[in-house]
Amino acid sequence: MSLLPYFIAAWLLLIGLYGIVTSKNLIHLIVCLAVVQSSTYVLLLSAGYRTGASAPIFAERPPGTPAVDPIVQALVLTDIVVGATVTALLLALAVQVFKRRGTLDPARLRPLRD
Amino acid sequence: MAGLLLWAITGLPGFGKYPGQYGDLINSVAVFERHVTNVVTAVNFDYRALDTLGEEYILFAAAIGVMLLLREQRGEPHYRLPEHPHIPIRRSEAGRWIGLGFIGVIIVFGIYIVIHAQLTPGGGFQGGAILGTASVLVYLTTEERIYRRVTPKWLVEVAECAGAGGYALIGIAALLAGGAFLQNVLPLGKTGDLASSGTIWLINFSVGLEVSAAFSMLYLEFVQEVPERTTKFE
């Protein structure tokens, strides 16, 4: 039971990769990549968790009371921002692919000839 | 690969048994050293502020990249969707009015999240993302013409550059004041006050500006790809 969150992270990673490999649509592929990224959030947050501890906000509690690791939380914040920008950039690429080739199926995209 | 993951997981410390020392150390010193109550913000915008500067520029570069990819290319005929039989889209007037009413609430909430970065959960990135959604809500609830008028491209560009440049300028100002790049040189104020924690507070303003402008920019660029709507509200 105590390893369940790590298994969830691994499962998210694997199911996302499976989606990417078998994808028939570039938009679907980008969403699968977002699923893979979200596995890192689960992994980082569960690595910093401590039973019975609360959030690292010391507005009402005195410093020194048990709190979860703030460093991994800061890293997850970075992770989410990077994930969002990568998704936006890839979606823009998908728009361009559809404009130029008229399809979003990766299997039907042939190498550039011109 | 599943086997490798399984092997890695069994080597991890159990869930809830956090063994690290750095997290505990920073939790016990940050409140006294930086006069913040939100330690995550102190980590992001002070202890590793240089990394966050890089992160902000990732966002900046991605917004520029989307702009470049979706720009109208010279000589390129304007893209038209394949002809579809015209199906009028009906939208609910009630949903539209509720959305309009929420625009102000979302703007106030976003600003609140940005300026309370060092006190409560939230900060420049989160507040900026909320502020960015206000612009797309304008698009969804009104007409495209009005949307373009309330978020003109020049304003979004200026805000984005000001936000990105402001962060670096705060770092350079710390250099001029005799500290290291992005060192917290301002008076820290009283813990729990709105204007406390020195440069952390100012950096959050510039990040909030940058993120909200970058999100508005992304929405503007993607909306440009959508053919002009002919929907009538009923």
Interface residues (C-beta under 8 A of the other chain):
Chain A: S2 L3 L4 P5 Y6 F7 A10 L13 L14 L17 S46 A47 G48 Y49 R50 T51 A53 A55 P56 I57 F58 A59 P63 G64 A67 V68 D69 P70 I71 V72 Q73 A74 L77 T78 I80 V81 V82 A84 T85 V86 A88 L89 L91 A92 L93 V95 Q96 K99
Chain B: M1 A2 L5 L6 I9 T10 L12 G14 F15 G16 K17 Y18 G20 Y22 G23 D24 I26 N27 S28 A30 V31 F32 T37 N38 V39 V40 A42 V43 N44 R48 D51 T52 E55 I58 L59 A62 A63 G65 V66 L69 L70 Y79 L119 T120 P121 G123 F125 A129 G192 V211 L218 E221 F222 E225
